[in-house]
Every structure is written in C-alpha cells, then in structure tokens.
Amino acid sequence: MATRKSNRVRVGPQGRIVIPAHIREAAGIKPGDTLILLEEDGQISLHTDESIWRKIREGVPPVAPGVSVVDELIAERREEARRESMELEAARADRRVG
C-alpha cells in the first residue's frame, strides 16, 4: 500500500498553491511539467502524465510478444458474429418447427 504524507499549504490570492519541494522530488515533478488535477467528491488530487499512464497500463492486460492485438480483436469479433449467426439460425428453425 502506498504511504501517505500530509502537508499544510496555503492558497494564495489567485488560487495558487506551492507544492513542497520534497513532495515534488518524490513525485518526479519538475519546473514546467503539466499536472492533471482530478476532483472527486470534494477531494482533489494532482497527477503527473506518467502516473496517469501507469494507472491506465495497470488496467490493461499484458500482450504476449509477437501477438497482434488487432488480430486478436478481429478474431473475437468473428467468433461473436459466428455465435450470433448460429443463434439466428436456431431461432429461425424454432419458428419453422413451432
């Protein structure tokens, strides 16, 4: 589990805050970096582009080397179409019998 550290910061007159140096260093934030600010249920969090991409990659299953994701997707769609075709034929056969 990730460790949490808290720091008290003051919001300036133009809505600016200063991120303490030790937090910037730990997060790998450098001057000029763009951060993503997320708000959820009144809570805000700052994320680097890399941290967002890392979270996205964690949610995507790994692909074996040499395997084409496109070919896998096409194969899945063809199998789905084959199943739908079989279901349609079964429904037609049921109507003929019934």
WOMO-V278351 format. One record per residue. D_CENTER is the distance of its C-alpha to the mean C-alpha in Angstrom with 2 decimals. Layout:
D_CENTER
D_CENTER
This chain:
19.19
18.55
21.67
21.95
24.46
25.74
27.71
29.63
29.26
31.21
30.03
32.38
34.25
31.74
28.74
28.01
27.24
27.79
25.27
27.60
28.09
27.27
23.81
23.21
24.47
22.42
19.15
20.41
20.81
23.61
25.73
24.35
20.64
18.38
16.28
13.69
15.20
13.48
15.96
15.74
19.03
21.04
19.16
17.83
15.76
15.58
12.95
13.69
11.86
11.90
10.46
7.31
7.22
8.28
5.67
3.24
6.80
7.70
6.06
7.85
11.58
13.86
16.24
19.89
21.71
23.62
21.66
20.71
17.49
19.36
22.37
20.50
19.04
22.60
24.13
21.98
22.94
26.56
26.70
25.41
28.07
30.68
30.03
30.24
33.44
34.94
34.20
35.82
38.82
39.20
39.20
41.82
43.90
43.81
45.11
47.89
48.96
48.70
